Amino acid sequence: MSRTPVNPPLPLPDRAAAFLRPRFAAYSPGQNDGWHLISRNGRWAVVWDLADREGGETRKQAAKRLELAKALVAGGYAVSMSPGYYMVFFADRPHDDAGPRYSVVTEDSVLGGLFGGPHVVMDTWTNVNMAAFPEAEKARKRCAALEREQALADAVANSTPNMAKYLTRADEILGEGFWFLRTEEHSDTDHRPPTAHGRVDALVDIANAVLRSAPFERTGRRVAYESQEYDVAWCPKSSTPAVGYFPRRNPEDRRTPHMDAAIQLLVGAGLTPAIFGEPVGDGAFMVEQEGFQVNTAPHARHGSPPLWVSLCGRGIALDEHGPAVEVLQEAGWTVTPSEYEGLHEVFPPSGTDVPQQEDTTPGSYPSDTDHAQAAAPIPRP
């Protein structure tokens, strides 16, 4: 049986040259200003050279370099314009581009000083270093800024021209962040669980709300607006979430060894810990995942500071609360139901060698209001 031969795809530089050739003049030394391709350490770049000049880049070359970059981006290529290089690096855009494009690479060896600092911001699509800093925090901020620019550019490129101004406004409203949680409230009792989205999705949704002149309400980093059918909120995922325990309001508050022991025991049994993220009101936090939570109780019995094991949410937490009690009891913990539904007071086994400590910091223990806010799957300001 005969088969129709399939021509292999052209190499990257050949495809880029075929794309640029009908759009820009090609470089000819001594005869014509124009573009030409070069290879630098395994990466491909395009430069704009002048026929009768050598040396540093002129304003004309800088303008043409920007035109080349915009054309390549419009053609579907990944493009990097790193400071200090008079060239436009390009590569095939990855098929799966849902994740972050930039990352911070720390080089502790002598190579770390070659770029201007050990913390290098890399474009993972083109493998080009975009910036370097002596301090890791500055590198992370630059990385976040580049991601924000990329998301806005992608959103604008995939929308109608008249949406650009609304997307720019949406970028200002959202602030920093790459991954966001979207929540919906269709009624006082119908709270939909949060869904995770990339920044582009959040930009498009907020831009359409801006287009409809929807009023926005901000609480911390959480942005909410009302539609005709339901309320929508966007909140960035926290980079330092509280896993398994309800966050405290004061910096002096702390997790105790008893809390860590209980959380480790429950997680080890395969149960789901609650995850709290960004603050979204007085004493409330964004619920990134429903599940069990462990807190320090205010009074001591049996010679050890007791703990509260309680619920966060109405779905998975309810299903797993019974098993959580069983796991603790089988490990020798004393479990006593509280007067509040879904709340148990637990004590470590007698003789447990865990340092005892008494925390008398005002506000260090969760109040009834704290638990009411924590139990709601979508905290409201």
Salt bridges, closest charged atoms under 4 A:
ASP33 OD2 - LYS60 NZ 2.92
ASP49 OD2 - HIS36 NE2 2.78
GLU57 OE2 - ARG65 NE 2.75
GLU67 OE1 - LYS64 NZ 3.62
ASP92 OD1 - ARG15 NH1 2.86
ASP97 OD2 - ARG93 NE 2.82
ASP123 OD2 - ARG101 NH2 2.66
GLU135 OE1 - LYS138 NZ 3.80
GLU137 OE1 - ARG140 NH2 2.89
ASP154 OD2 - ARG93 NH2 2.67
ASP171 OD2 - ARG148 NE 3.13
ASP171 OD1 - ARG199 NH2 2.88
GLU172 OE1 - ARG169 NH1 3.16
GLU184 OE2 - ARG182 NH1 2.43
GLU184 OE1 - HIS186 NE2 2.71
GLU185 OE1 - ARG380 NH1 3.13
ASP190 OD1 - ARG192 NE 2.95
ASP201 OD2 - HIS197 ND1 3.49
ASP205 OD1 - ARG182 NH2 3.51
ASP231 OD2 - ARG380 NH2 3.86
ASP260 OD1 - ARG255 NH2 2.53
GLU278 OE2 - ARG221 NH1 3.47
ASP282 OD1 - ARG249 NH1 3.69
GLU288 OE1 - LYS237 NZ 3.47
GLU345 OE1 - ARG301 NH1 3.40
ASP359 OD2 - ARG254 NH1 3.56
ASP370 OD1 - ARG249 NH2 2.67
